[in-house]
Amino acid sequence: MAIAKTHRERAIIITRIIELVREHGRITTKDIVSMFGLHQGTAQKYMHIAIKHGNLIRYGRYGVFCDLRAIIDFDHKRYVHRKDDT
């Protein structure tokens, strides 16, 4: 059984999630689980809090993005990659 995080530890993780999204443009639940060793449900809960506090955007199952431009760039890369495969 995992040890419950203190309020301070949760705040640090949420702040770090916001920073990572701002640095890299995008982060997924899987990334958060592997970086912080959290359960998937806990990672999703922290992501929702980070979205509210950091003015971030959740884009379906593709993760959390820093702004609309990052989403457009992500979709463009997916589209171009898919188009090259055909």
C-alpha positions as CSV (number, residue, x, y, z in Angstrom):
1,M,0.0,0.0,0.0
2,A,1.4,3.4,-1.0
3,I,2.0,6.1,1.6
4,A,-0.3,9.1,1.2
5,K,1.3,12.3,0.0
6,T,1.2,15.3,2.2
7,H,-0.4,18.5,1.0
8,R,3.1,20.0,0.3
9,E,4.2,17.0,-1.7
10,R,1.1,17.1,-3.8
11,A,1.6,20.8,-4.4
12,I,5.2,20.2,-5.5
13,I,4.1,17.5,-8.0
14,I,1.3,19.7,-9.4
15,T,3.7,22.6,-9.8
16,R,6.2,20.4,-11.5
17,I,3.6,19.1,-13.9
18,I,2.7,22.7,-14.9
19,E,6.4,23.5,-15.4
20,L,7.0,20.4,-17.5
21,V,4.0,21.2,-19.8
22,R,5.3,24.8,-20.2
23,E,8.8,23.5,-21.0
24,H,7.9,20.7,-23.4
25,G,4.5,21.8,-24.7
26,R,2.8,18.5,-23.8
27,I,2.6,15.8,-21.1
28,T,0.6,12.6,-20.9
29,T,-0.8,10.6,-18.0
30,K,1.7,7.9,-18.8
31,D,4.6,10.4,-18.5
32,I,3.4,11.5,-15.1
33,V,3.0,8.0,-13.8
34,S,6.5,7.1,-14.8
35,M,8.2,10.3,-13.6
36,F,6.6,10.5,-10.2
37,G,5.7,6.8,-9.5
38,L,2.0,7.6,-9.1
39,H,-1.0,5.4,-9.8
40,Q,-2.8,6.3,-13.0
41,G,-5.9,7.6,-11.2
42,T,-3.8,9.8,-8.9
43,A,-1.8,11.1,-11.9
44,Q,-5.1,12.0,-13.7
45,K,-6.4,13.8,-10.6
46,Y,-3.2,15.8,-10.3
47,M,-3.4,16.6,-14.1
48,H,-6.9,18.0,-13.6
49,I,-5.7,20.2,-10.8
50,A,-2.7,21.4,-12.9
51,I,-5.1,22.2,-15.7
52,K,-7.2,24.5,-13.5
53,H,-4.2,26.2,-11.8
54,G,-1.9,26.4,-14.8
55,N,-4.4,27.4,-17.5
56,L,-3.5,24.3,-19.5
57,I,-5.6,22.5,-22.1
58,R,-6.6,18.8,-22.0
59,Y,-6.8,17.5,-25.5
60,G,-8.6,14.2,-25.5
61,R,-6.4,11.2,-24.7
62,Y,-3.4,12.9,-26.2
63,G,-2.4,14.7,-23.0
64,V,-2.2,18.2,-21.5
65,F,-0.9,21.0,-23.7
66,C,0.3,24.5,-22.8
67,D,-1.7,26.3,-25.4
68,L,-3.7,26.0,-28.6
69,R,-0.6,26.5,-30.7
70,A,1.0,23.3,-29.2
71,I,-2.2,21.4,-30.0
72,I,-2.1,22.6,-33.6
73,D,1.6,21.7,-34.0
74,F,0.9,18.2,-32.5
75,D,-2.0,17.5,-34.8
76,H,0.0,18.7,-37.8
77,K,2.9,16.4,-37.0
78,R,0.4,13.5,-36.6
79,Y,-1.3,14.3,-39.9
80,V,2.0,14.7,-41.9
81,H,3.3,11.5,-40.4
82,R,0.2,9.6,-41.3
83,K,0.1,11.1,-44.8
84,D,3.7,9.9,-45.4
85,D,2.8,6.3,-44.5
86,T,0.2,6.1,-47.3
